[in-house]
Amino acid sequence: MKKLKAYGPPVLMIAPSLILIGIFVYYLIFGSVQTSMTDIHELAQATGRQESHFVGLENYATLLTSPDFLHSLRNLLVYTLAFIAGTMFFGFLWAWLLDRRSKAEGVFRSLYLFPMAVSSVAAGVVWQWLLNSSTGQEASGLNRLFQYIGLGGLQNGWITDQDWGILGIAMPAIWQMAGYIMALFLAGFRGIPDELREAARVDGASEWKIYRYVLFPQLSPIALSALIILGHMSLKIFDLVVAITGGYTYYPTKVPAVDMAFYLNSGDYALASTVGVVLLLIILVLIVPYLVHVAKEDK
């Protein structure tokens, strides 16, 4: 009884948060799963509701055998790999350069972080012009730049390619998030005691060996956290795609989140919920191993 009384005040303190999470997270997840197993593919005109019937995993089978949705999943995989690789590369590179304590560090740090302050919709409008597919005399954006500097051979359709157009969406996403990853790695560099570097130099280690054997191992937890953050962000990509392509029906850059919005606008709540559950399962595949890893380290 004494132990239960001791836990009483802490539980009461977090009870409002637990209730809100239970309602707006877990209850809604349960509702989505439930809807994904029904046949609500259109809303009744008169009442706005229709009688639903349980169909089990039929909607999942429909989606996972649909060439359009498989194209969306492929785009998501290509985008995720390109987004994570590009963001990690540039974020780490900028952090490594700033760690060398340049006199203009404050200016460069602000420049690198500025894209993160721009909303995805605003960035999408600008990048829609930069990624214009027109070539030759009608070229604009990046294609015009390549033409102006004599690299016309680099002109391409960017987001118009059926198989690789999604890589055009990855470019503004990398531009936006690389500064955030730079800040994470820079904080990691600055959190390593200078004594470790000095001790390595006294032992005759070169700068490369200092980074390779002293600094890089210290940054592995930050790198893992960055990978998890970028991974789940990439799975939810929506606003940039819609802002750059101008709608939900542009096939080359279709991703599951865009499909979900399209189904919702069409009144197909069952398939929209199914897409949401599929995305949730993919995110869980990424997040759960990370949480298990963190829990083991805490012990």
C-alpha positions as CSV (number, residue, x, y, z in Angstrom):
1,M,0.0,0.0,0.0
2,K,2.8,2.4,0.8
3,K,4.4,1.8,-2.6
4,L,1.1,2.5,-4.3
5,K,0.6,5.7,-2.3
6,A,4.2,6.7,-3.3
7,Y,3.3,6.3,-7.0
8,G,0.1,8.2,-6.6
9,P,1.3,11.8,-7.0
10,P,3.5,11.1,-10.1
11,V,0.7,9.2,-11.8
12,L,-1.7,12.0,-11.2
13,M,0.8,14.5,-12.6
14,I,1.1,12.6,-15.9
15,A,-2.5,11.4,-16.0
16,P,-3.7,14.3,-18.3
17,S,-0.9,13.6,-20.8
18,L,-1.7,9.8,-20.7
19,I,-5.4,10.5,-21.3
20,L,-4.7,12.8,-24.3
21,I,-2.1,10.4,-25.8
22,G,-4.6,7.5,-25.3
23,I,-7.4,9.4,-27.1
24,F,-5.5,11.3,-29.9
25,V,-2.8,8.7,-30.6
26,Y,-3.7,5.1,-29.7
27,Y,-7.5,5.4,-30.1
28,L,-7.1,7.0,-33.5
29,I,-4.5,4.3,-34.5
30,F,-7.1,1.7,-33.5
31,G,-9.7,3.5,-35.4
32,S,-7.5,3.6,-38.5
33,V,-6.8,-0.1,-38.3
34,Q,-10.5,-0.8,-37.8
35,T,-11.5,1.3,-40.8
36,S,-8.8,-0.3,-43.0
37,M,-10.6,-3.6,-42.6
38,T,-13.9,-2.3,-43.8
39,D,-15.5,-1.6,-47.2
40,I,-16.0,2.2,-46.8
41,H,-14.9,3.1,-50.3
42,E,-17.4,5.9,-50.7
43,L,-19.6,8.0,-48.5
44,A,-23.4,7.9,-48.8
45,Q,-24.7,11.1,-50.4
46,A,-27.7,11.7,-48.1
47,T,-26.4,11.0,-44.6
48,G,-22.6,11.3,-45.1
49,R,-22.4,7.8,-43.6
50,Q,-22.8,4.2,-44.9
51,E,-23.1,0.9,-43.3
52,S,-19.6,-0.7,-43.2
53,H,-18.8,-4.4,-43.4
54,F,-15.7,-6.2,-42.2
55,V,-13.5,-7.4,-45.1
56,G,-10.4,-8.4,-43.2
57,L,-7.1,-7.9,-45.1
58,E,-8.8,-7.4,-48.5
59,N,-7.8,-3.7,-48.7
60,Y,-4.2,-4.6,-47.9
61,A,-4.1,-7.2,-50.6
62,T,-5.6,-4.7,-53.0
63,L,-3.0,-2.1,-52.3
64,L,0.0,-4.4,-52.2
65,T,-1.0,-5.9,-55.6
66,S,-1.6,-2.5,-57.2
67,P,1.1,-1.4,-59.6
68,D,0.4,2.3,-58.7
69,F,0.9,1.7,-55.0
70,L,4.0,-0.4,-55.6
71,H,5.3,2.5,-57.6
72,S,4.7,4.7,-54.7
73,L,6.5,2.3,-52.3
74,R,9.5,2.1,-54.8
75,N,9.6,6.0,-54.9
76,L,9.5,6.1,-51.1
77,L,12.5,3.7,-50.9
78,V,14.5,5.6,-53.5
79,Y,13.7,8.9,-51.9
80,T,14.5,7.6,-48.4
81,L,17.9,6.3,-49.4
82,A,18.8,9.5,-51.4
83,F,17.5,11.8,-48.6
84,I,19.3,10.0,-45.8
85,A,22.6,9.6,-47.7
86,G,22.7,13.2,-49.0
87,T,21.6,14.8,-45.7
88,M,24.1,12.8,-43.6
89,F,26.9,13.5,-46.0
90,F,26.4,17.3,-46.2
91,G,25.5,17.6,-42.6
92,F,28.6,15.8,-41.4
93,L,30.8,17.6,-44.0
94,W,29.6,21.0,-42.8
95,A,30.0,20.1,-39.2
96,W,33.6,18.9,-39.8
97,L,34.5,22.1,-41.6
98,L,33.0,24.3,-38.8
99,D,34.7,22.2,-36.2
100,R,38.0,23.6,-37.5
101,R,36.8,26.9,-35.9
102,S,36.7,29.3,-38.9
103,K,36.6,33.0,-38.1
104,A,33.3,33.2,-40.0
105,E,31.8,30.2,-38.2
106,G,28.7,32.2,-37.1
107,V,27.9,33.3,-40.6
108,F,28.3,29.9,-42.1
109,R,26.3,28.2,-39.3
110,S,23.5,30.7,-39.9
111,L,23.6,30.0,-43.7
112,Y,23.5,26.3,-43.2
113,L,20.6,26.5,-40.7
114,F,18.5,29.0,-42.7
115,P,16.8,26.5,-45.0
116,M,15.4,24.7,-42.0
117,A,13.5,27.9,-41.1
118,V,11.8,28.0,-44.5
119,S,8.4,26.2,-44.6
120,S,8.2,23.2,-46.9
121,V,5.4,24.8,-48.9
122,A,7.5,28.0,-49.5
123,A,10.5,25.9,-50.4
124,G,8.4,23.8,-52.7
125,V,7.2,26.9,-54.6
126,V,10.8,28.0,-55.2
127,W,12.1,24.6,-56.1
128,Q,9.2,24.1,-58.5
129,W,10.8,26.9,-60.6
130,L,14.3,25.6,-60.0
131,L,13.3,22.1,-61.2
132,N,11.5,23.3,-64.3
133,S,11.9,20.6,-67.0
134,S,12.1,23.0,-70.0
135,T,15.3,22.9,-71.9
136,G,17.0,24.9,-74.7
137,Q,15.8,28.5,-75.2
138,E,12.8,28.0,-72.9
139,A,14.9,26.7,-70.1
140,S,14.6,28.2,-66.6
141,G,15.8,27.4,-63.1
142,L,18.7,25.0,-62.9
143,N,18.5,24.1,-66.6
144,R,18.9,27.7,-67.4
145,L,21.9,27.9,-65.1
146,F,23.6,25.0,-66.7
147,Q,23.0,26.5,-70.1
148,Y,24.4,29.8,-69.1
149,I,27.7,28.3,-67.7
150,G,28.2,26.1,-70.7
151,L,27.0,22.8,-69.1
152,G,23.9,22.3,-71.2
153,G,24.6,18.6,-71.3
154,L,23.5,18.5,-67.6
155,Q,20.0,19.7,-68.4
156,N,17.3,17.2,-67.7
157,G,13.6,16.7,-66.9
158,W,14.2,16.5,-63.1
159,I,10.9,15.4,-61.7
160,T,9.4,14.2,-65.0
161,D,11.3,10.9,-65.2
162,Q,9.0,8.0,-64.5
163,D,11.5,6.0,-62.6
164,W,13.9,8.5,-61.0
165,G,11.8,11.7,-60.9
166,I,11.5,11.3,-57.1
167,L,15.2,12.1,-56.8
168,G,14.3,15.7,-57.8
169,I,12.2,15.9,-54.7
170,A,15.1,14.6,-52.6
171,M,17.2,17.7,-53.6
172,P,15.1,20.4,-51.7
173,A,14.6,17.9,-48.8
174,I,18.4,17.5,-48.4
175,W,18.8,21.3,-48.8
176,Q,16.3,21.8,-45.9
177,M,17.5,19.2,-43.4
178,A,21.3,19.1,-43.9
179,G,21.7,22.1,-41.6
180,Y,19.8,20.3,-38.8
181,I,22.1,17.3,-39.1
182,M,25.1,19.7,-39.2
183,A,24.0,21.1,-35.9
184,L,23.7,17.6,-34.3
185,F,27.2,16.6,-35.4
186,L,28.7,20.0,-34.5
187,A,27.3,19.6,-31.0
188,G,28.8,16.2,-30.9
189,F,32.2,17.4,-32.0
190,R,32.1,20.2,-29.4
191,G,31.0,17.8,-26.7
192,I,34.2,15.8,-27.0
193,P,36.8,16.9,-24.4
194,D,39.9,18.6,-25.9
195,E,42.0,16.5,-23.6
196,L,41.3,13.5,-25.8
197,R,42.6,15.2,-28.9
198,E,45.7,16.5,-27.1
199,A,46.4,13.1,-25.7
200,A,46.2,11.6,-29.2
201,R,48.5,14.3,-30.6
202,V,51.1,13.6,-27.8
203,D,51.0,10.0,-28.9
204,G,51.9,11.0,-32.4
205,A,48.5,10.5,-34.0
206,S,47.8,12.4,-37.3
207,E,44.7,14.5,-37.7
208,W,43.1,11.8,-39.7
209,K,43.8,9.1,-37.0
210,I,42.4,11.5,-34.4
211,Y,39.1,11.7,-36.3
212,R,39.1,8.0,-37.2
213,Y,39.9,6.5,-33.8
214,V,39.0,9.2,-31.3
215,L,36.3,11.5,-32.6
216,F,34.2,9.3,-35.0
217,P,33.5,6.6,-32.4
218,Q,32.2,9.2,-30.0
219,L,29.7,10.4,-32.7
220,S,28.1,7.0,-33.4
221,P,25.1,7.6,-31.0
222,I,24.4,10.9,-32.7
223,A,24.7,9.3,-36.2
224,L,22.2,6.6,-35.1
225,S,19.8,9.2,-33.8
226,A,20.1,11.2,-37.0
227,L,19.4,8.1,-39.1
228,I,16.2,7.4,-37.1
229,I,15.0,11.0,-37.3
230,L,15.7,11.3,-41.0
231,G,14.2,7.8,-41.7
232,H,10.8,8.5,-40.1
233,M,10.7,12.0,-41.7
234,S,11.3,10.6,-45.1
235,L,8.4,8.2,-44.7
236,K,6.0,11.1,-44.1
237,I,7.1,13.2,-47.1
238,F,4.0,14.9,-48.5
239,D,4.1,18.7,-48.5
240,L,7.2,19.1,-50.7
241,V,5.8,16.6,-53.2
242,V,2.5,18.4,-53.5
243,A,4.0,21.9,-53.5
244,I,6.5,21.1,-56.3
245,T,4.2,19.0,-58.5
246,G,1.0,21.0,-57.8
247,G,-1.3,18.1,-56.9
248,Y,-2.0,14.6,-55.8
249,T,-2.1,12.9,-59.2
250,Y,1.4,13.4,-60.6
251,Y,2.6,9.8,-61.2
252,P,6.4,10.1,-61.4
253,T,6.8,11.5,-57.8
254,K,3.9,9.6,-56.1
255,V,4.6,8.4,-52.6
256,P,2.2,6.6,-50.1
257,A,1.4,9.8,-48.1
258,V,0.2,11.4,-51.4
259,D,-1.9,8.3,-52.2
260,M,-3.5,8.6,-48.7
261,A,-4.5,12.2,-49.3
262,F,-5.9,11.3,-52.7
263,Y,-8.0,8.5,-51.3
264,L,-9.3,10.8,-48.5
265,N,-10.3,13.5,-51.0
266,S,-12.1,10.7,-53.0
267,G,-14.0,9.6,-50.0
268,D,-12.3,6.2,-49.9
269,Y,-11.7,6.0,-46.2
270,A,-10.9,2.3,-46.2
271,L,-7.9,2.6,-48.6
272,A,-6.7,5.8,-47.0
273,S,-6.6,4.1,-43.6
274,T,-4.9,1.1,-45.1
275,V,-2.1,3.3,-46.5
276,G,-1.7,5.0,-43.1
277,V,-1.4,1.6,-41.4
278,V,1.2,0.4,-43.9
279,L,3.2,3.6,-43.3
280,L,2.9,3.0,-39.5
281,L,4.2,-0.5,-39.8
282,I,7.1,0.6,-41.9
283,I,7.9,3.3,-39.3
284,L,7.7,0.7,-36.5
285,V,10.2,-1.5,-38.3
286,L,12.7,1.5,-38.0
287,I,11.8,2.8,-34.6
288,V,11.3,-0.4,-32.5
289,P,14.9,-1.7,-33.0
290,Y,16.2,1.7,-32.0
291,L,14.1,1.8,-28.9
292,V,15.3,-1.7,-27.9
293,H,18.9,-0.6,-28.5
294,V,18.4,2.4,-26.3
295,A,16.7,0.4,-23.6
296,K,19.6,-2.1,-23.5
297,E,22.1,0.8,-23.2
298,D,20.2,2.3,-20.3
299,K,20.5,-0.9,-18.4
